[in-house]
């Protein structure tokens, strides 16, 4: 089963029949989806469902996809032009920071990559160090940081240019509860400031707390889409929690993967 949306809302990002294959295996299969301006959108699915592949297509990391995308009403091609890429922030699951640089040096480097210069760059770096709770350790090498501190820095490296759309691939995986909560509060701050988020995670309670709508991917397709309450009603159990909805639709648990 594939879910299609009625594309009549005010969408920042629209996907129509987007597909991507790794040689003979189709990882994303004709996904049609609209992401509304200012919403936090959760993307759930077991490992191998296509979540990371789909986000990588949107971020421009994978370019040989088929179908069509529009960003802010304009066609979005596989080779996104720089001005489009600067409106998107991407926080990958794997750490994408340099361990032999300080936090400040990392953010200065990534800020320049997205076109920031001068006072705007310096202010953004200072603000994001504060957001990550790393101001006092800003001159220390990242390799001396705890895993949670590195995750927080990894997150803020995608926020420097205040992107219209922020793509987050399991940003809280493998961190202690305190750092996980700090990261989550950063994301709530972004959402409340009007940024649009696409968020993948294995922590369903985070999706329930943060996300306005949720899509469940299975075998490369969107098999369910809506608010948590709507998804629960769709399986005939209005009181179902998100994990019960997920198990009903996919027959498997995220934590079993």
N, C-alpha and C positions, 0 to 999 in steps of 0.2 A: 504494500500500500504506500502511495506517495501522497503527501499533503501539499496542496497548492493554495496560495493566498489570493484574495481579491485585492489587486494593487490599486486601491482607491484612496488610501490614507496618505498622510504627509510623511513620506519615507525619506530618510537620509541616504539609505542604501537599498537598492533593489536588485535581486538576482532572479534570472529567468532561465530555467532549464540548464543550470550550470553543472557540468560534468568534468571529471578528471580521472585519467587512468594511469596506472603504473604498468607499462607494457600491456599485458593481457588482463590485468585486474583493474576493474573500475572501482575506484575508492569513493568517488562522489558521483551520484547517479541522478541527473536531471533535477537538481534542487531549485525550487522557486521559493523566494523568501523576501519579505520586506522588513527592514529594521527602521522603526520610527525614530524621529528626532527626539533626543533627550531620554530615551528609554534605556533601561538595563535589560539586556536580552540574554537569557541563559541557554546554553547549548549543551545538552546532555547526551551521553551514549556510551556504550561499552568500548573498551579498547578495540581499535580497528573499525569503528563505525564510520569514520571519515571526518570527524570533528577538526582535527589538526590540519588535515588536507584542505578542508573548506576554508578555514581561517588563513592558511598559507596562500591560497588563491586570492583571497580578498586583499591580503597584505602585499601581494606582488612577488612573493617568494617563489611561487609556482606559476608559470606563464603559459603553458600549453593546454589551458582549459578551454572547453567549448561552452556555448550558451552566451548570455549577455549579462552585463552588470551596468547599473547606473549609480553614480555617486553625486548627491546633491543635484539631481536632475540632468547630469551630463554623462554621456557614455564613458564607461570605465574599461579600458582595453587591457589585455594581459600585460603589456609593457606600459605601466602607468607612468604618466609624465610626472616630473618632479613636484610640480605645484599640487598635484593630487596626493602624492605620497606624503607630503608635508602635512596634510590634513588628517592623516591616520597615524596612530601610535600602535606599536605592536610589542607585547611582552610575551616572549616565548617561554615554554615550559623549561627548557634548558637554560641555565644561566648564560647570559650574553654580556658579561662584564669582564674586565681585565684584572686578574688577581694581583699583578705586579704594579698596578697604578693605585693611587688613592681614590677614595670616593669622589672627591672634588675633581680630580683629573679625569676620571671616567665620565662624569657628567659634562664637563667642559668639552670633552671629545665628542660625545654623542649629541650635545647641543649644536656644535658646529656642523655635524652631519645633516641636521635638519634645518640649517640655514640661519641659526641664531648667531648674533655677533654683538660685540660691545656690551653696553649696559644691560640690554635685554637678556643677553646670555648670562651675565654675572648674576642678575636678579633671579632668573629662572633657576640657576644652579643653587643659589642660596635658599630659595623658597622650597625647592624639592629636597635638599638636604634636611631642612627643618621638618618637612612632611614625613620623611623617612626616619626621623629621630636620629640622624647621624651627624648633626652639626659639630658636636664635640669630638667626633672621630674622623672628621672630614679629611685630615691630612695623613691618616694611617693607611697602610697598604691593605687592599681588599682581602688579601690572603690571610690577614690576621683577624678577620671578622668571623663571627659565628654564622651558621647556615641561615638563620633567620635574618640577620643583618644583610647578608648578601642578597637574599630574596627581596628585601625592602629596597635595596639599591637597584636591583634588576627591574623592579616595578617602576621606580621613579625615572629610570633612563628612558622609558616610553612616554613620560608625561611632560617632558621639558618644553615642548612646543605647544602645549595645551591643545591637543588634537581634537577635532570634531568627533572623531570615531576612535575608540580605544579597543583594540583586540587583545584579549587576555587568555592565554592557554595555560590553565591550571596554575595560577600565580601563587597559590598557598600550599602547593604540594610539598610534603616533607619538612615542614617547619614546626617549631614549638608553638603551643597555644597562644602565648603572648604575641609572638611575631605574626601569627596567622590573624589574630584579632586586629593588630595594628594595620596590616595590609588591607583587611576587610574595611576598616574605618576609612582608609585612604580612598578606597573604591566608592564608598558611600558619599564621601566628600565630592568626588568627581561627578557622581550621578546627580547629587543635589545641586551642583554648579551648572547642570544642564548638558554635560557631555553624554554622548551615546556610547554605551558599552556592549560588547559582545563577550560573553564570559563562559569559559568551559571549566568544569571542576568535577571532582569525584565527591565533593562534600555537598550533599543535597540540601542540608539545612542552610548553607550559604546562598544557594539559588533561591530558596523560599524566602529568605530575609531580604535579598538584594534585588531580585529580578522582577520586572513587571510582567514579562511573558517568557515562556520556556518552549524550546523545540527539542524533541527527542529524536536523535538520529539512530538508525539501525540499518546495517548493511548498505551504507552510502546514501540512504534516503531519509527524508523527514517523515516520520510516521505519526507524529502528533505535534500540535502547536496551539498554544494558548496560555492564559493565566493558569496558575495552579488549580484554582477552583474549577475552571472550565475543563481542564484535563481530568480532574477527579470525576466530574459529572459524565464525561465522555466514556468512562469505563463502568458507569452504572453505580458508582459508590461516592457520593458527594463528600463523605468524610475521609476518603483515602488520603494518606500522606503521599509525598512525591515519590518515595521509594516504592510504595505499593503500586502507584501508577506506572512507574518505570518497569517493574517486574511484570505487570500485566501486559504491557505493550511489547516488551522485548524477550521476556522469559528468562532473564538473567539479571544478576546483581552487579552494579558497578564495582563493588569491592571484591567480587570473585575473580576479576580480570587480572 
